[in-house]
Amino acid sequence: MTLFARIITALVCCAFFATACGSVPILEPAECAEARETVRTFYSMHFAGEMRFSPENIERKLEYLTPEFAASLPSEESEADVFTTNTDDIPRAFRAGACSADGPERATIRVLLFWRDDESSKQQPVNIETVLRGDRWLINSIAPAS
């Protein structure tokens, strides 16, 4: 076999293995992928803006919340961040993590919240319950993870 034929054979084998090994099956339910996307989009917008609670800030976020959850939120301004820990200790970053599908129209996404300063760093999980309403996943509750 000539050098050129060996190179071509090696390239074909590499391409075959890259294609065969590169496709990883999705192991989580479709509900989780769709609900996680809503949670990621919501928290990206939330962390990019003013995180302290005010009626004006809620107005921009209503499209991601169920009417029931929105109605349960306080009606006056607060230093607390009701979408993370409900305290004035505002986290600096988040990561959408594990998901459990609680049926075809309900999924719970665990979100890790991160704090970091010169002296320490910490993380805290919260559970975000989402529900499918029509064709959209909406946030229905936020609770500390146990």
N, C-alpha and C positions, 0 to 999 in steps of 0.2 A: 504494500500500500504506500502510495506516495505521501510526502509531507502535506501537500495540499489536501488530499483526501482525508488524512487524519485530522487536520484542522477543521474541515467541513463537518466531519463526523462528530468531533468534540463540540462544535458549536450547536449542531442539531440536538445532541444529547443534553447540553446545558439548557437550551431553549425548552426542550421537553420537560426536564425536571423542574425548571423554574415555573412553568405553567402548571404542572401537576401538583407541585408542593405549595404554590403560592395561593391557591384557593382554600381558604379556611372556612369550614361551615359555620353558619351563625347558630349558636346554641341557645339563644334566648328567644322568648316569644316575640312576635311582631309588635304586640302591645307595648312591650318594654322599650323597643327601639323608638316607636312613635311618641310614647309618653316622655322618654328621656330627652328627646329633641325639644319638646315644649318646655321642659324644666331648664334645659341648657339655655335656650333662647331667653326665657324669663330672667334667669339669674345673670346672664351676660348683660342684659339691659339694666337690671337692678344694680349690679356692681359698677356699671359705667356711669350711673347717675347719683342723685342724692338718695342715700339709703335711710335716712331718718324719716319717720312716718309723718305724712301730711295728706290731707284730702287731695291736694293737687297732684302729688306723686302717685296716689292710687288711681287717679283718672287715667293716666297713661298705661297702667298695668291691668286694667279691667278686662281686656281681651284675653288674658291668660288665666283669669280666675272664674270659678263658678259664681253665680249670683248669691248662693248661700254663703260661701266663704267671704265674698266681698261685704255682704251685709253684717257678718260677724266681726268685722274689723272696727277698731275705735273710730269715733267721728271727729276727734280733735287732734291737733298736732302733738307729737311726742318725740323725745330724743331716742326712744327705743326703735329698734328695727324689727318690725313684726314678721318679716319674711326670713329672718335667720334665727336669732336666739330670743327675740322679744326683750332685749336689754339694750342699754346704750353702749355696750362693748361690741363695736362694729367689726366684723371680720374683714380681712383684706383680700381673700380669694376663696374660690369654691371649686369643687370637682363633683360632677354627677357620677355616682358609683353604681352599686348593686341595685338590681330591680327584682321585684317579685310581682308577677301578674296574679291578681286576685280575681280572675275571671276575664271574660272578653272585653269588659268595659271599665275595668278598674286595675290600676297598677300603682305600686308604691316604689318610689325612687329614693335611695339613700344619697343624701348630699353631704359631703364633707366640707366643713367650713374651716378656714385657716387664718390664724393670727401669727404675726411675726413682728418683733421689734428688736432693738439692740440687746435686750436682756434675755428674751425667751421666745419660744415658738410653741404653739399648741394647735390642736385640731379638735373639732367636735362634730359629730354626725347629727343630722336631722332627717326625719322621714317626711317626704313630700307625697301625699296621696293625690293621685290624678284620676280623673274619670273622663270617659268618652261621652261627649255631648254632641249629637249630630255627627259631624265628621272631624271634630276638633277635640284634642285632649286638653283638659283644663285642670288647674290646681284647685283641689277641694279642701285640703287642710295641710298644715305644717305643724309637726310635733317633734319634741326631742326624741332621739333614738334611744331605745333602752338596751 
